[in-house]
Amino acid sequence: MRDELGIHGGMLIGNPVPEDKEIEREEMEIYINRALDNAEADGIAGKAVTPYLLSSIFDITEGRSLETNIALVENNARLAARIALALND
C-alpha cells in the first residue's frame, strides 16, 4: 500500500495483544502508576528505569504482564511473517 501511495521511508504498524492475553487499559494504568511510584521512592533513574518498571509490573501482576508481553511478541512475529510473504508476492 505504501508503494501504491508513493510514500517513501519507514512504516509504523500497530498490532494489538491477542484479546485472551490482554490486560485492560484501566487495570494496567494502575499497575504502571504503582511501579512509577515505586521507582521514584527507590530513587531509580536513567537507563535503570525500564528494567525496574518491567520487574515491578511483573511482580504486581503476579506474572500476567510477562504472559501478555510474550503473547504480543508472538503476535508480532506472526504478523511480520504475513507481511514478508505479502511483500514477496
Residue frames relative to the residue before (quaternion, step in Angstrom):
aa qw qx qy qz dx dy dz
M 1.0000 0.0000 0.0000 0.0000 0.00 0.00 0.00
R 0.6141 0.5604 -0.3463 0.4347 3.57 1.02 -0.80
D 0.6617 0.4995 -0.3017 0.4708 3.58 0.95 -0.88
E 0.6493 0.5236 -0.3180 0.4507 3.57 0.97 -0.84
L 0.7012 0.4459 -0.2588 0.4925 3.57 1.09 -0.69
G 0.4418 -0.7127 0.4401 0.3212 3.58 1.28 -0.17
I 0.4135 0.6994 -0.4749 0.3380 3.55 1.15 0.59
H 0.1846 -0.7835 0.5872 0.0858 3.56 -0.86 0.99
G 0.6720 0.4901 -0.3665 0.4171 3.56 -1.15 0.56
G 0.7562 -0.4022 0.2917 0.4258 3.50 -1.31 -0.31
M 0.2427 -0.7450 0.6040 0.1459 3.48 -1.38 0.07
L 0.2530 -0.7443 0.5997 0.1493 3.54 -1.01 0.86
I 0.0803 -0.7913 0.6061 0.0100 3.54 -0.81 1.04
G 0.2420 -0.7649 0.5831 0.1282 3.55 -0.80 1.05
N 0.0035 0.7887 -0.6124 0.0536 3.55 -0.88 0.97
P 0.3179 -0.7990 0.4758 0.1846 3.60 -0.40 1.16
V 0.5746 -0.5159 0.4983 0.3942 3.49 -1.40 0.22
P 0.5381 -0.5983 0.4625 0.3723 3.61 -0.97 0.70
E 0.5967 -0.6335 0.3632 0.3327 3.58 -0.88 0.99
D 0.6757 0.5129 -0.3123 0.4276 3.60 0.95 -0.78
K 0.7174 0.3875 -0.2408 0.5265 3.62 1.26 -0.23
E 0.4697 0.7106 -0.4120 0.3235 3.56 1.33 -0.11
I 0.2060 -0.6977 0.6676 0.1584 3.53 -1.25 0.67
E 0.5008 -0.6894 0.4321 0.2952 3.57 -0.62 1.13
R 0.6304 -0.5870 0.3717 0.3463 3.54 -1.06 0.87
E 0.6734 0.5037 -0.3071 0.4456 3.59 0.80 -0.97
E 0.6541 0.5020 -0.2996 0.4800 3.56 1.01 -0.84
M 0.6744 0.5044 -0.2962 0.4507 3.57 0.89 -0.96
E 0.6094 0.5587 -0.3532 0.4379 3.60 1.02 -0.74
I 0.6150 0.5371 -0.3420 0.4651 3.59 1.04 -0.74
Y 0.6778 0.4914 -0.2913 0.4628 3.58 0.89 -0.94
I 0.6529 0.5129 -0.3154 0.4595 3.58 0.95 -0.87
N 0.6711 0.4938 -0.3039 0.4620 3.58 0.88 -0.89
R 0.6311 0.5179 -0.3315 0.4729 3.58 1.02 -0.75
A 0.6629 0.4970 -0.3034 0.4707 3.59 0.96 -0.87
L 0.6359 0.5160 -0.3277 0.4711 3.61 1.02 -0.75
D 0.6354 0.5162 -0.3230 0.4748 3.58 1.00 -0.79
N 0.6426 0.5197 -0.3148 0.4668 3.58 1.00 -0.84
A 0.6479 0.5219 -0.3192 0.4539 3.58 0.95 -0.88
E 0.6594 0.4965 -0.3090 0.4725 3.57 0.93 -0.87
A 0.6621 0.5091 -0.3055 0.4573 3.59 0.91 -0.89
D 0.7207 0.4205 -0.2364 0.4979 3.59 1.07 -0.73
G 0.4790 -0.7053 0.4166 0.3156 3.60 1.27 0.06
I 0.3342 0.7471 -0.5073 0.2698 3.57 1.10 0.62
A 0.0770 0.8027 -0.5836 0.0960 3.59 -0.86 0.98
G 0.7930 0.3462 -0.2355 0.4424 3.53 -1.38 0.18
K 0.8352 -0.2183 0.1551 0.4803 3.52 -1.14 -0.72
A 0.5645 0.5946 -0.3882 0.4209 3.61 1.25 -0.11
V 0.5167 0.6805 -0.4092 0.3201 3.61 1.22 -0.39
T 0.6920 0.4988 -0.3094 0.4203 3.61 0.69 -1.02
P 0.6980 0.4357 -0.3184 0.4708 3.66 0.69 -0.85
Y 0.6050 0.5524 -0.3521 0.4525 3.58 1.09 -0.68
L 0.6780 0.4936 -0.2946 0.4581 3.58 0.86 -0.98
L 0.6505 0.5159 -0.3223 0.4549 3.58 0.91 -0.86
S 0.6668 0.4920 -0.2938 0.4764 3.57 0.97 -0.85
S 0.6574 0.5142 -0.3042 0.4593 3.55 0.95 -0.89
I 0.6700 0.4832 -0.2970 0.4790 3.58 0.92 -0.89
F 0.5893 0.5560 -0.3574 0.4646 3.60 1.07 -0.70
D 0.6826 0.4833 -0.2835 0.4692 3.57 0.88 -0.96
I 0.6679 0.5137 -0.3014 0.4463 3.58 0.88 -0.97
T 0.7459 0.3918 -0.2116 0.4953 3.60 0.96 -0.87
E 0.3823 -0.7436 0.4576 0.3025 3.57 1.31 0.02
G 0.7724 -0.3900 0.1660 0.4730 3.54 0.96 1.00
R 0.4772 0.6869 -0.4408 0.3258 3.61 1.19 -0.22
S 0.6319 0.5462 -0.3450 0.4282 3.59 0.99 -0.77
L 0.6324 0.5172 -0.3351 0.4692 3.60 1.03 -0.69
E 0.6281 0.5241 -0.3329 0.4690 3.59 0.98 -0.80
T 0.6477 0.5149 -0.3062 0.4707 3.56 1.01 -0.84
N 0.6711 0.4954 -0.3013 0.4621 3.60 0.90 -0.90
I 0.6382 0.5103 -0.3293 0.4730 3.60 0.99 -0.77
A 0.6438 0.5164 -0.3212 0.4645 3.60 0.95 -0.85
L 0.6433 0.5158 -0.3208 0.4661 3.59 1.03 -0.76
V 0.6410 0.5140 -0.3251 0.4682 3.61 0.93 -0.85
E 0.6613 0.4979 -0.3085 0.4687 3.58 0.93 -0.88
N 0.6566 0.5040 -0.3080 0.4690 3.59 0.97 -0.85
N 0.6316 0.5226 -0.3264 0.4705 3.60 1.05 -0.75
A 0.6435 0.5162 -0.3240 0.4631 3.59 0.99 -0.79
R 0.6365 0.5177 -0.3301 0.4668 3.59 0.98 -0.80
L 0.6723 0.4899 -0.2990 0.4675 3.57 0.91 -0.91
A 0.6359 0.5292 -0.3301 0.4545 3.59 0.96 -0.85
A 0.6450 0.5111 -0.3253 0.4657 3.60 0.98 -0.77
R 0.6476 0.5130 -0.3171 0.4657 3.59 0.98 -0.82
I 0.6505 0.5054 -0.3119 0.4733 3.57 0.99 -0.83
A 0.6469 0.5231 -0.3217 0.4522 3.59 0.92 -0.89
L 0.6569 0.4979 -0.3126 0.4720 3.58 0.96 -0.84
A 0.6597 0.5086 -0.3135 0.4558 3.59 0.95 -0.82
L 0.6653 0.4938 -0.3012 0.4720 3.58 1.02 -0.76
N 0.6618 0.5202 -0.2960 0.4514 3.56 1.17 -0.57
D 0.5367 0.6376 -0.3981 0.3833 3.60 1.24 -0.24
